[in-house]
Amino acid sequence: MFRRMLAMNILLLGVLVVACSVLRNSPPLPTVESIVASTPLSAPVSTVAPTATSQAMPAAISPTHAAVQSASSTRPINWITNHNPLAQPNVAKPVVGVPFIDPVFKTSLVRLGDARLQKIPGIFPDYSKRQAWNADESLLLLRTGDGNALLYDGSTYQFNQTLDEVGGEDVFWHPANPSLLYYNPDNTLYAYNVATGERKKIFTFSDYAFANTRGEGNLSRDGRWYALVGQLYSNATGTSFKDLLVFDLATNQIASRLALPHALADFDWVSISPLGNYVVVDYATDQSARFNGVEVYDRNFKFLWQKPLGAGHSDLAMDANGNEVLVMDVYDANQNVTFVKKYRLSDGAETPLLDFSAYFDSHISCRNEQRAGWCFVSTFDYVERLTDDAQTWLPFEDEVFALKLDGSGDVERIAHHHSRRYSPTTPDSDRSNYFAEPHATVSRRGDRMVLGSNWRENVADEMSVDAYVIEWR
């Protein structure tokens, strides 16, 4: 929710004029098959000619090939698997492009750029629930605080280009075509070919001012299904939520629709499930009545189950048994702890996975499609913990770790992220740097992550946030 308030208003304003221009000059609606066919999977995405925009970012903020290659060389990791407190050491911010070995976990971190040098309001992954790497991991997509989409080489991390017209709350890589991005700046879905620069309009949801997932949903893994919420807007009443939709990208048609109650005041996000069998909605409340909490429907909006889970952070995944699941952090006021739990989408069956202190919050990334049965969690100190020290350090605090989805509590602890959103000088949501939440995002293969960190320096300044890749492949 904070992500939309702080980031997506900028994105929407920034792309609206450009998007309108594209709309006026759009060709007749193509099918998704024609777009994919026009861009073979073998398209030379790594040889995209630099644009004038890409030349504006100096090489000084991009790592050298030699440095990054040395960071990603194969070496075994002896994972720390206990649940003990492991304090984050105070170490100097890594030099851009020079591999840094985490002194506690022994994984390799590479800082990809220097936003302050460029006077950019932060460089970071879009969100933990959004895949940053394309289908073959040859490209990496990052965002900036002023709404730009930045394209990098997915292996060397060399800056490629700025995708000026790509933005909005929904920006997805196509799950199979490494050259194709989908984006939806308002109520119109576009496809953009990063290899050729070709841009095509897919569909306009003309009944709504905005139609998207509210920034946290994804396409199904076959690229066919897209669940979204149609929204109306007026200056007098603001945003209202009208309909839930499932869109079929194979036919370019709305496949199913569910009208929402007119009095609906809360809505966080909606997404299709990984296999496209379910629609999951988080209404951001902790009540048990219909259209509250988390609700799950089948793809035709047959209601299946509801739980009063509030507005925790979450992601959708496949577990090792092939079940489509929701992985979500849930605060328990009676115990004053936060639980990470798994909910099977077919019937709502619940599996507790881990619990940790309520003094910090977390984000969850299940984008590791090729490593089923695990999710990846990044924690960060919350407003109740404005200071910390080694003596009072808590288990999993300011940390990135893998968590097994079978209820065993098994973890593989990956790195400290050295980022701080809340502090004595940034004590609340209105006076803090949202982009300093790490939003760690795991790769499709599950062997590296990208996150944003201010390294606890200039914590109130958006320009202090740089992107880091952690590797253990």
C-alpha positions in Angstrom: 0.0 0.0 0.0 2.8 2.4 0.9 4.5 1.5 -2.4 1.6 2.8 -4.3 1.3 6.1 -2.3 5.0 6.9 -2.6 6.0 5.4 -6.0 3.1 4.8 -8.3 1.6 8.2 -8.3 4.9 9.4 -9.7 4.9 6.6 -12.3 1.3 7.2 -13.4 1.8 11.0 -13.8 5.0 10.5 -15.6 3.7 8.1 -18.2 0.2 9.3 -18.7 1.0 11.9 -21.4 3.2 9.5 -23.4 0.6 6.7 -23.1 -2.1 8.9 -24.4 0.0 9.7 -27.4 0.6 6.0 -28.1 -3.1 5.4 -27.8 -3.9 7.9 -30.5 -1.5 6.3 -32.9 -2.0 2.7 -32.1 -2.6 0.1 -34.8 -5.6 -2.3 -34.7 -5.4 -4.7 -31.7 -3.0 -7.6 -32.3 -3.2 -11.0 -30.7 -0.6 -12.0 -28.1 0.4 -14.8 -30.4 1.3 -12.3 -33.2 3.4 -10.3 -30.8 5.3 -13.3 -29.5 5.7 -14.6 -33.1 7.2 -11.3 -34.2 9.9 -11.7 -31.6 11.6 -15.1 -31.8 13.0 -16.4 -28.5 16.4 -16.2 -30.1 16.2 -12.4 -30.6 19.6 -10.9 -29.7 18.5 -9.1 -26.6 22.0 -8.6 -25.3 23.0 -6.6 -28.4 20.3 -3.9 -28.2 21.8 -0.7 -29.7 22.2 1.9 -26.9 19.8 4.8 -27.2 20.5 8.4 -26.6 19.0 8.0 -23.2 21.3 5.1 -22.4 24.4 7.2 -23.2 23.4 9.7 -20.5 24.3 7.3 -17.7 28.1 7.2 -17.3 30.1 4.0 -17.1 31.2 5.0 -13.7 28.0 3.7 -12.1 28.1 0.3 -14.0 30.4 -2.5 -12.8 33.1 -3.8 -15.1 32.8 -7.2 -16.8 35.9 -8.5 -15.0 34.6 -7.5 -11.6 31.2 -9.0 -12.0 32.5 -12.2 -13.5 34.8 -12.8 -10.6 31.8 -12.2 -8.2 29.7 -14.8 -10.0 32.2 -17.6 -10.2 30.9 -20.9 -8.9 31.9 -21.7 -5.3 30.1 -23.7 -2.6 28.1 -22.0 0.1 28.0 -23.5 3.6 24.6 -22.2 4.4 23.8 -21.0 7.9 20.6 -22.9 8.8 20.1 -22.1 12.5 17.6 -19.5 13.9 20.1 -17.7 16.1 20.6 -13.9 16.2 23.4 -12.9 13.8 24.2 -9.2 14.2 24.8 -7.1 11.1 28.4 -5.8 11.2 29.2 -2.2 10.5 31.2 -2.3 7.2 31.9 0.3 4.6 29.6 0.6 1.6 30.9 -1.5 -1.3 32.5 0.2 -4.3 30.5 0.0 -7.4 31.2 -3.1 -9.4 33.7 -4.5 -6.9 32.5 -7.8 -5.3 31.9 -7.7 -1.6 31.8 -10.9 0.5 29.2 -10.8 3.3 31.4 -11.3 6.4 28.6 -13.3 8.2 27.0 -15.4 5.4 29.9 -15.5 2.8 27.7 -14.8 -0.2 28.8 -12.3 -2.8 27.2 -8.8 -3.2 27.8 -6.5 -6.1 26.7 -2.8 -6.0 25.3 -2.0 -9.5 25.4 1.8 -9.5 25.7 5.1 -7.7 22.3 6.9 -7.7 23.7 9.9 -5.8 26.5 10.4 -8.4 23.8 10.4 -11.0 21.4 12.5 -9.0 18.7 9.8 -9.4 16.2 9.3 -6.6 17.2 5.7 -6.0 17.8 2.6 -8.2 16.1 -0.6 -6.9 14.0 -3.6 -8.0 10.3 -2.9 -8.7 8.9 -5.0 -5.9 9.6 -8.4 -4.2 6.6 -9.9 -6.0 7.8 -8.8 -9.4 10.4 -10.7 -11.4 13.4 -8.5 -12.2 15.1 -10.9 -14.6 13.6 -11.7 -18.0 12.7 -15.3 -19.2 16.3 -16.4 -19.8 17.9 -14.1 -17.2 19.8 -12.2 -19.9 18.3 -8.9 -18.9 17.6 -7.2 -15.6 14.9 -4.5 -15.1 15.2 -2.0 -12.3 13.2 1.1 -11.4 14.0 4.6 -10.1 12.2 6.8 -7.6 11.1 9.2 -10.4 9.4 6.5 -12.4 12.0 5.4 -15.0 12.5 1.7 -16.0 16.2 0.9 -16.4 17.5 -2.1 -18.4 20.7 -3.9 -17.5 22.6 -6.9 -18.8 21.4 -9.8 -16.7 24.9 -11.3 -16.2 27.4 -8.6 -16.3 25.1 -5.9 -14.9 26.2 -3.3 -17.4 23.6 -0.6 -17.9 21.8 -0.9 -21.2 19.2 1.7 -21.6 16.3 3.6 -20.1 12.9 2.5 -21.2 11.3 5.9 -21.1 7.7 5.0 -22.0 7.5 1.8 -19.9 5.7 2.4 -16.6 2.6 2.2 -14.5 1.6 -0.1 -11.7 1.9 -3.3 -13.8 5.1 -4.0 -15.6 5.8 -7.7 -16.3 8.4 -9.7 -18.3 6.7 -12.2 -20.6 7.3 -15.6 -18.9 8.7 -17.3 -22.0 9.8 -14.6 -24.5 13.0 -12.8 -23.1 12.5 -9.8 -25.3 8.9 -9.0 -24.3 7.6 -6.7 -21.6 4.0 -6.0 -20.8 3.1 -2.7 -19.1 -0.2 -1.0 -18.1 0.2 2.7 -17.3 -3.6 3.4 -16.6 -6.3 1.3 -18.3 -4.4 0.1 -21.4 -2.1 -2.9 -21.7 0.9 -2.7 -24.0 3.6 -5.0 -25.2 7.1 -3.7 -25.7 9.9 -5.5 -27.5 13.2 -4.5 -25.8 15.2 -5.9 -28.7 13.5 -4.0 -31.5 11.8 -1.1 -29.7 8.5 -2.1 -31.1 5.5 -1.2 -29.0 1.9 -2.5 -29.5 -1.4 -1.9 -27.8 -3.0 -5.1 -26.5 -6.3 -3.9 -25.0 -8.0 -0.9 -23.5 -10.3 -1.5 -20.5 -12.4 1.4 -21.5 -15.0 1.1 -18.8 -12.5 2.2 -16.2 -10.1 5.0 -15.5 -7.6 2.5 -14.2 -7.4 -1.3 -14.6 -4.5 -3.2 -13.0 -3.4 -5.4 -10.2 -2.7 -2.4 -7.9 1.0 -3.0 -8.4 1.4 -6.5 -6.7 -0.1 -9.1 -9.1 1.5 -11.1 -11.9 0.6 -12.9 -15.1 0.1 -16.7 -15.0 3.3 -18.6 -15.7 2.1 -19.5 -19.2 1.6 -15.7 -20.0 -2.1 -16.3 -20.7 -4.1 -15.0 -17.7 -4.1 -11.6 -16.1 -6.4 -10.7 -13.2 -7.0 -7.1 -12.4 -9.4 -4.6 -10.8 -11.3 -2.0 -12.7 -11.3 1.4 -11.0 -13.2 4.6 -11.4 -11.9 8.0 -10.4 -13.4 11.4 -9.6 -12.0 14.5 -8.1 -14.7 14.5 -5.5 -14.5 10.9 -4.2 -11.2 9.7 -5.4 -10.7 6.1 -6.5 -13.5 3.6 -6.2 -13.3 -0.1 -7.1 -15.9 -1.4 -9.6 -15.1 -4.8 -10.9 -12.7 -7.7 -10.7 -11.7 -9.0 -14.1 -9.8 -11.9 -15.6 -8.3 -11.1 -19.0 -7.3 -13.8 -21.5 -4.2 -12.8 -23.5 -4.7 -15.7 -25.9 -8.0 -14.1 -27.2 -7.5 -10.5 -26.1 -10.9 -10.7 -24.3 -12.2 -10.2 -20.8 -12.9 -13.8 -19.8 -14.8 -13.2 -16.5 -16.0 -10.4 -14.4 -17.2 -9.9 -10.8 -18.9 -6.7 -9.6 -17.7 -5.4 -6.3 -19.9 -3.8 -3.6 -20.4 -0.1 -4.2 -19.5 0.6 -0.5 -16.1 -1.1 -0.8 -13.6 1.2 0.9 -10.5 -1.0 1.0 -8.6 -2.8 -1.7 -4.9 -3.8 -1.7 -4.2 -6.1 -4.7 -5.4 -8.8 -7.0 -3.5 -11.5 -8.9 -4.1 -14.6 -11.0 -2.4 -17.7 -9.5 0.8 -19.2 -11.0 -1.1 -21.8 -13.0 -4.0 -19.5 -13.7 -6.5 -21.6 -11.8 -7.4 -19.1 -9.1 -7.9 -15.4 -8.5 -6.5 -14.1 -5.1 -7.6 -10.7 -3.7 -6.3 -8.9 -0.6 -8.9 -6.4 0.6 -6.5 -5.2 3.3 -8.8 -5.7 6.3 -8.9 -8.1 9.2 -12.6 -8.8 9.1 -14.4 -12.1 8.3 -17.2 -10.8 6.2 -17.2 -11.2 2.4 -15.1 -8.7 0.4 -12.7 -8.4 3.4 -9.4 -9.9 4.3 -8.0 -12.3 1.7 -10.5 -14.0 -0.7 -9.8 -16.7 -3.2 -12.0 -17.5 -6.3 -11.6 -19.8 -9.2 -10.9 -18.2 -12.6 -14.6 -17.7 -13.2 -15.1 -15.9 -9.9 -16.7 -18.8 -8.1 -16.0 -17.9 -4.4 -13.9 -20.5 -2.6 -12.7 -19.2 0.7 -11.9 -16.2 2.9 -9.6 -15.4 5.8 -9.3 -12.2 7.9 -5.6 -11.8 7.2 -5.3 -8.0 7.0 -2.7 -6.3 4.8 0.4 -8.4 5.2 3.1 -8.8 2.6 2.9 -11.9 0.5 3.5 -13.7 -2.8 2.0 -16.6 -4.7 4.0 -19.7 -5.3 4.1 -23.4 -6.1 5.1 -25.7 -3.3 7.1 -28.9 -3.7 3.8 -30.9 -4.0 2.6 -28.9 -6.9 0.0 -26.9 -5.0 -0.6 -23.3 -5.8 -0.2 -21.4 -2.5 -0.2 -18.0 -0.9 2.8 -17.2 1.3 2.0 -14.3 3.7 3.3 -12.6 6.8 0.5 -12.3 9.5 0.8 -10.4 12.7 -0.5 -12.2 15.8 -1.5 -9.6 18.4 -1.9 -12.2 21.2 1.7 -13.4 20.9 3.1 -10.1 19.5 5.0 -12.0 16.8 4.8 -12.1 13.0 4.2 -15.5 11.4 5.0 -16.4 7.8 2.3 -18.9 6.7 1.4 -20.9 3.6 -2.2 -21.1 2.5 -3.2 -23.7 -0.1 -5.3 -21.9 -2.7 -7.6 -24.9 -3.5 -9.1 -25.0 0.1 -7.3 -22.5 2.4 -5.4 -25.2 4.3 -2.8 -23.4 6.5 0.8 -24.3 7.2 2.9 -22.2 9.6 6.4 -21.7 8.2 8.3 -19.4 10.6 7.8 -16.7 13.2 9.9 -13.7 14.1 9.8 -10.5 16.1 7.1 -8.0 15.4 9.7 -5.2 15.7 10.5 -5.7 12.0 8.5 -6.1 8.8 9.2 -8.3 5.8 8.7 -8.8 2.1 8.3 -12.1 0.4 9.5 -13.2 -3.0 8.4 -16.4 -4.6 9.7 -15.6 -8.1 12.0 -18.7 -8.0 10.0 -20.7 -10.5 12.8 -23.2 -11.2 13.3 -23.9 -7.5 9.9 -25.0 -6.2 9.3 -25.5 -2.5 11.0 -22.4 -1.2 10.3 -18.7 -0.9 12.7 -15.8 -0.1 12.1 -13.3 2.7 13.7 -9.9 3.3 13.1 -8.3 6.8 13.6 -4.7 7.8 13.3 -2.8 11.1 9.8 -1.3 11.6 8.8 1.9 13.3 8.9 0.4 16.8 12.6 -0.3 16.3 14.3 3.0 15.4 17.7 1.9 16.9 19.5 -1.4 17.3 22.8 -2.8 18.3 24.8 -6.1 18.3 23.8 -6.9 21.9 20.0 -6.7 21.2 20.1 -8.0 17.7 17.1 -10.3 16.8 17.0 -13.5 14.8 16.6 -12.7 11.1 16.7 -9.0 11.6 17.6 -6.9 8.5 18.4 -10.1 6.7 17.6 -12.0 3.4 16.9 -15.7 3.7 15.3 -18.6 1.9 12.5 -20.4 3.7 11.2 -23.9 2.9 7.5 -24.2 2.3 6.9 -27.6 3.9 6.5 -26.3 7.5 9.8 -27.7 8.7 11.2 -24.2 9.5 14.3 -24.9 7.3 16.1 -21.8 6.3 19.1 -20.9 4.2 20.4 -17.5 5.5 21.8 -15.4 2.6 22.9 -11.9 3.6 22.4 -8.7 5.6 21.1 -5.9 3.4 22.4 -2.9 5.4 19.4 -0.8 4.6 17.2 1.3 7.0 13.9 3.0 6.3 13.0 4.0 9.8 15.3 5.7 12.2 15.3 8.5 14.8 15.6 11.0 11.9 13.0 9.1 9.8 10.6 7.9 12.5 7.3 7.2 10.6 5.8 6.5 7.2 5.4 10.1 6.3 9.0 11.0 7.3 11.0 8.1 5.9 12.4 6.7 2.7 10.1 4.0 1.3 12.6 3.0 -1.3 15.0 1.9 1.4 12.9 -1.1 2.1 15.1 -3.8 0.4 12.2 -5.4 -1.6 14.6 -8.3 -2.3 13.6 -10.1 -5.5 14.8 -13.7 -6.3 15.7 -14.8 -9.8 13.8 -17.5 -11.7 16.5 -20.0 -11.0 16.6 -19.2 -7.3 20.4 -18.6 -7.2 20.6 -14.8 -6.9 18.6 -11.8 -5.7 18.5 -8.1 -6.3 17.6 -5.6 -3.6 17.8 -1.9 -2.8 19.9 -0.6 0.1 21.0 2.8 1.4 23.7 1.0 3.5 22.4 3.0 6.5 23.9 6.2 5.0 21.8 9.3 4.4 18.7 7.3 5.3 16.2 10.1 4.6 17.6 10.7 1.1 16.1 8.7 -1.8 19.4 9.2 -3.7 21.1 7.0 -1.2 19.4 3.8 -2.4 21.4 1.7 -4.8 20.7 -1.8 -6.3 22.7 -4.8 -5.1 22.8 -8.3 -6.5 23.5 -11.2 -4.1 24.9 -14.3 -5.8 25.4 -17.9 -4.6 25.4 -19.7 -8.0 
